[in-house]
Amino acid sequence: MPVSATIPSILPAGSLLRLKSLEDRIVYKYSQDRIDQGLDQDGNEIENPTSDYFRAGENEQDYSTNMQWLLKLLVKLEEVAPAEEYDEEEQEQEGTEDNDGTKSAAKLVNSRTETLQEMEYRQQHELLTERVSSCLTHFCGRAASGAMTRTWTYKTNPPQSLKIHDPSFTGGDVGFKTFGSAYLLSKHIAHGDIPQLEPWTCTSSSSPTTALPLPKILELGSGTGLVGFAATLFSNPRGPKVILSDYHPNVISTLHHNSALNHLEDRCDIQLLDWRNILQRRKHRPNVWRYSNDNSEVNEDEDKPPVQQRSSEYDIVAPTPLAATGLSPIADDGSNQEIPEQNRMDLIIGAEVVYDHGHAELVAHVVDEYLKRDLISTDKAIPLTRRRPAFHIMFPIRKTHSDVIADFDFWMDKMGLVDCRKSKEWGREDGETTFLYHWREYVRNEHLEE
């Protein structure tokens, strides 16, 4: 073991500089500004925005070279690793007396106290190993990376930002990362592009803010919460609390953490909502389209595409007791009555919430259940686009999910919900994969015209 307990004694200065350079590149790769501006890792404009992916602006050769260098660095660190510490039980055993009442010299060495230099060397070695491992997981993709906290900045006047913690991916949990669709939708919220939010985000003195009630807002499948917290940040603090919802307990914990991180605890509610509970409630009512995996049943829905079994990822958690959702005024006695109109939502938002056949029908039912049926205001002096309740959804267009979206379109149509926006834009998933995103605004068919 080197006498000096400083980092240069563990790795050469050149290796430390190269490691720091890689860390800086990775940080920039995940920065919101680069993704927003469509720049590569070196800050240059990407000529082909439809390329399948790019890794931190590096070509395949650089990617392979850096990965091999990091692996060799881990081997080097293993070679100079300090002696392993003995646990307390082993030290007690090694510290016992021999039959003659003495301790052997070897046992005395093993049980001796760690010196200050040795402790510093061990701590610095652990830090270096952690840094190298973190860079290496980056090259294995986002799912292999650890937790990270990023700041998402919006170019408003004055600029506003949100800190979002993405937990590490564990097992089959969902909601472990902030998707590109979430950032795009949150950016539209920040820029006042959502008609139902415009009365309080618009700075124009002619905006009829006093003629409209402050809307009730619900986010479905909140995940890390970027969209819901953006709606909270840019909404009138005197209005109803924005409701962020998800079905997974781990996601709920992340939402509470991010709410505190941005000091928004008093302006939003975080609630557990399992969409399957809504379906259970609705299927007991007459004249409601029902979810079924039995395609052999003959009924009037013969033109409906086959509905496949929901993914195991969604079915990890059993349906939550109705009383635990907290989102509806339904009594705890299991009543299946419809939600009163005054408790419905003026605006529902969701980013990438339809990625499975089961979700296609579930989301349609949930939106129909919670979206207000009447106009927000009957004052015709206010544009209709501002007065009609709506569901805004953003999702990437993937060939592998085209049948899922077709199923979603079918169910939204059956609920009498029509897409009145049909907007598309390019975006990137963590700066790696480029997608064409759909931004849809669904309103009730009777609200298309007045």
N, C-alpha and C positions, 0 to 999 in steps of 0.2 A: 504494500500500500504506500502511495506517495506520502512524503512527509508533509507537503503543503496540502491544505484542505480547500483549495480553490477550484473553480470549474476548469480553468485552463489546464490543470494537472490531470483532468479526466479526459478531455477532448482537445485537440489542437485548435488554435484560434481560427484557422481557416474553416474547420468543420462547424464551429459555432456561428461564424458569419453566414455560411451557406444554410444552416438550419434556420437562422433568423430570417433570411431572405425567403425561404419556402413558407415560413409562418406568415410573413407579410402578404405573400401572394394569395394564400388561402383566405386570409381575412378580407382582402380586397375582392376575392371571388364572390364571397357571400355578402358583400356590401350592397345595400339597396340602390345606391347611386349608380353603380356600374350596370346592374341589371336594368334599372330604369332607363338609362341612356343607351343601352344596347352596345356596350363597349366590351372588348375582349380583356384578358388579364392585364395587358400592357396599356390599356386605355385607348386602344385604337378601335375605330368603328368596324363592326363586323359586316363584311361585304354581303354574305349570304345569310339572311335572318332565318331561313328555313332549314339550315343545317341540323342534322339530327342531334348532335351534342358536341360540346367541347369541354375539355378538362382544364380549367384555369388558364385558358389561352395557350396551352401547350400542345405540340404535336405528339404523335405516338412515341417517337424516339425519346423525346425529353421526358415524357410521362414514365416510360420504362426505366430510363436512366435514374431519375429521381427516386423511384420506388426501390430499385436495387440498391441505391446508395443508402437509403433509410434502413433497409434490411441489414446491410453490412454494419451500419452504425449501431443497431441493436445488438449485433453479435459482439462488436467491440465493447459496448457497455457491459455486456454479460461477462466478458473476460476480465474486466477490472472491477467487477462488483464486489462490495465489501462482504465480509463473512456474515452468514445468516445469523440472525439473533435467535437465542434460545427462548422459548416461552417460559412462563413462570413455573409451570409444573416440572419441566425439564431441569430448570435451575435448582428447584427444591430437591429433586432426586440427585443431581450432581453435587449438591451442597451437603448431602448426608455424610455422616462420619463413617469411616471404615471400622472394621472390627477392633482395631487397635486404638480407636478413639481419635484418629487423625484423618485429615483429608489428603487425597492424592494431589500431586502437583498439577496434573492435567485438569482435574476438577476445579482447582483453585483458579487456573487460567480462564476456564470457560465461564466461571461465575463472577469474574471480576467486573467492575464497573466500566462502562464504555467511556473512553476519554472524550474530551471536548472536540479534539481534531477528528476523531473517528466518527463522532456524531454528525459533525458538519459535513464530512466527506459522504456519509450515507445519505444525508438529506439532499445534498446537491446531486448525487447520483440518481436518487429517486426522481428529482425534478427533471433532470435531463432525459431519463427514460420515459417519463410521462410526456414530455414535449415531442420526442421522436415518435412515440406510439400514436400520439394525437395526429401528427402529420401523416403517418402511415394509414390510419383509418380513413383519412380524407380521400386517399387514392382508391380506397375500397368502396366509395360511394357514401351518400348521406346516411343511409340506414345503418352503416357501420360506425358512423361518427358518434361522438358523445354529445352531451347536452351543450347547448349554446344559447347565449342571450344576444339578440340583435336589436339595433335601434332602427326603426322605420321612420324616415323623415318625409313630411309632405310639404310641397312647395306652395304653401298658403301664405297669406299675409296677416299676421306674422307667421313664420314657419312653425309647424307643430310636429311632434314626434311621439312615437309609442315604442316602449321597450317590450319585446316579446321573448319569453323564454321558451325554447324548444327543448323538451326533455329528450333524453336518449331513447333510442328504439329498444324496446324490450318485449320479447315474445310476439304475441299477435295484437298488442294494444294498438288502438287507433288514436289519431290526434297528436302524434308525437312530433309533427313538423308543421311549419307554416307553408301552405301550398301557394304556388304562383297565382292561382285564381283568387286567393284571399287578398293578396296585395293589390291586384288589379281592381277588385271590387271596392276595397277600402280606399283606394286612390280616387275612384269616382265619387265616393261618399265625401271625401275631403274637399274635392273640387266643386261640390254642389251640383253634381250631375244626376242625382236621384230626385225626381220631381216631388216625391212625398216629403223630402227633407228640405227642399228649397225654401219654404216659407221662413225657416229660421237660420239657414246658412247663407241666403242671399243678402248682400250688403246694400242692395238698391233701396232707396228711400220710398220707391213706389210699390215695393213688395207688400201685399196685403196680409201682413203677419197677424194682425189683430182679428182678421175675419176667419181664421182657421184655428181649430184646436190643436194643441201640440200632440203629435201622433204617438200612438203606442207602437213600440218596435219589438220584434222578436227575431232573434237569429237562431236558425236551425243548424245542428251539427257544428257547434262553434269551434271545436278543436283547440288550437292555441289562443283563439279569441281576437285575432287581428281585426276582422270585419266588425264584430260586435263592439269592440273597444273604440274603433274609429267612429262608429255611429254614436257611441256615448260621448266621445271627445268633441265631436262637431255638432251635437244636438244642444238644444236649449236646456240648461241645467234646471230650469223651472218645470220642465215637462216630466211625463212619467218616466220611471226608470227603464232603461233598455234591458231587455231580458236576453241573456245568453244561455243557451241550453245545449246539452249533450246527454248521451245515454250511459257513458262509461265513467265509473267512479274516478279512475285515474285522470281522465280528461277534466273532470270537475275540479280536481285538486290543482291541476295546472292553471285552470281559469282563475281560481281564487288567488293563486300566486301572481299571475300576470296582472290581475286587478289591483292588488296591493302594490305591485311594482310601478304602476302608473297612477296610483292614488285615486282610483276611480271607484272605490268600494261603495261610496255613498250615492253614486249616480247610476249604478247598474245592479241587476239581480242575476245571480247565477243559479240555475235550476236544473235538476235532473229531469230529462224528458225522454222516455222510450217510445218511439213511434208505434211500436207494436201494441202498446196500451191503447192508443187512439183507435187503431184498427179493431181491437177487441170491443171497444165501446160502440163504434159505429156499425159493426156488423149485426148488432142486435136491434138496430133501427130499421124501419121499413124504407124502401126506395133509396138505398145507399149501395153503391158499387162495392162488391166484396172481393177480398183477397183470397185466392185459392191456388194451390199447387196441383190440384187434381184436374188435369187437362182432359180427362175422359168425360167429365160432366157436360151434358148437353144443355145449353141455355141460350138466352138471346144474345150472348156475347160471342157468337161463333167467329166474328171477324177479329177478335182480340188475339194478338200474338201469344204464343205459349209463354207462360211465366215460369222461369226456372227457379230452383231452390235457392234461397238466400245463401250467401257465402258464410263459411264457418267463422270468419272474422267478426261478422255482425252478430252471430248467434252465441258468442262466448258468454255473454251476460244474459241471464234469464230476464223476461219482462219484469219491469219494476212495478210494485204495487201501485195502483192508481193514486192512492193518497199521497205517495211520495213525490209525484211529479210537481205538484204545487202550481201548475200552470193554468188550471181551469177551476171555475167555481163549483164543479161537480162535488156533491156531498160524498163523504166517506162511506156512505151506505151502498156504494156501487151503482148509483143511478146512471143511466145511459142517456140522459136528456142532453139536448144540444146546448152549447154555450150561449148565454144571453148575448145579444148584439153589443151591448155596452162593454162587454169584456173581451170582444174580439180585437184583432190587431189592424192598425192602419197600414203597417209596413212589415213585411216578413223578408228576411235576407238569408242567403245561404251560398257558400262557396264550395264547390266540388262535393256536394252532398248526394249526388246520384252517380254511383259507380258500380252498382249491382242491380240485377233484375228485381230483387226484392225491394230495394230502395225506390225504384221507379214508381211503384204503386203506393208505397208507404208515404213518400214525400207528397204525392198528390193528395192523399187523404188528409195528411196533417195540415197542408196549406188550406184545403177546403174547410177544414174544421176551425182553424184559427183566424183566417182572413175575414175581415169585416164584409158583410153582404151589402150594406148601404154605402152611399157616397160619404166621404168625410165631411163634406159641406154641400148644401143645396144652393149656395150663392153662385149663380151663373156668371157673375162678374169675374170670378176667379177661374182661370183656365181649367178645363176638365182634367188635364194631365196631373194637376196638383191635388185634385179633389177625389180621385179614385184610388181605393186601396190597391196595393200591388205586392207581388212577390218577385224580388230581384234575385236572380241566380247567375253565377258565373262558373263555367266549367271548360276544361280543355277538350278539343275535338280529337278523339283518338279512334283510329280505325277499329281497334279491338273492342271498343265500347259503343259502336254505332247502333247495335241492336238494343243495347240498354237505353240509349237516348230515344230510340224509336218507341220502345215500350213506355218510356216516360211521357212522350208526346201523346200516346194513346190515352193514358190515364188522366193527363191534364185536360185533354179534350172532353173526356167523359165527365169531369168535374165542372165543365163549363168555364174553364180558365184558358185564356187566349194570350199568346205571345204578341205584344204590340210593339216590340223594340227590334228584335232580330239584328243585333249588332255583333260584329266580330272584330277582334284585334289580336296582334301578336304579343306574346309574352314568353318568359322563360321560367323554368322550374329550377330555382336555386342557381340560375345562371348556367345550367348544364344543358337541359333539353328545351328546345324551342317548340312551342305549341301555338296553334291558332285557337283562341278562346272565344266561346260564345257568351255574350251577355244578353240575357233574356229578362223581359219584364212581363209578368203574367198578371192580367186583370180579369175580372169577371166579364163574361161575354156581354152582359147587359150594360156594362160601363164603357164599351168601346165608343159609343155615340150617345148623345143626350137629346 
